[in-house]
Amino acid sequence: MLERLRIGGVDARVEAAQGLTGFAGDDKTREALEKAIRSDRDAAVRKAAIEALARQSGKKAVPALKQAYAEDTNRDVRQAAYKALIMIEGY
């Protein structure tokens, strides 16, 4: 699934991010999801990666989530990052 997150069509990358949710606590998986958040060209993939991190990664994901919230050009992605930060850090 890590390779599908980097390669393939949008639907395949979104599906890969969603499929990695249960493994997002693993450092290698978390790093791959963070890379997708920073550099994937499609907002749906970035949003799916954020949602996967929010459920499993805990505090380790906070820097990537804060960066996405502050810098992503897509409103839905920023909103997902904000929700993820609230889930992890609280209000």
PyMOL commands that set and color helices and strands:
alter all, ss='L'
color gray80, all
select helices_A, chain A and resi 2-6+10-19+21-23+27-39+43-56+58-71+75-89
alter helices_A, ss='H'
color red, helices_A
deselect
rebuild
show_as cartoon
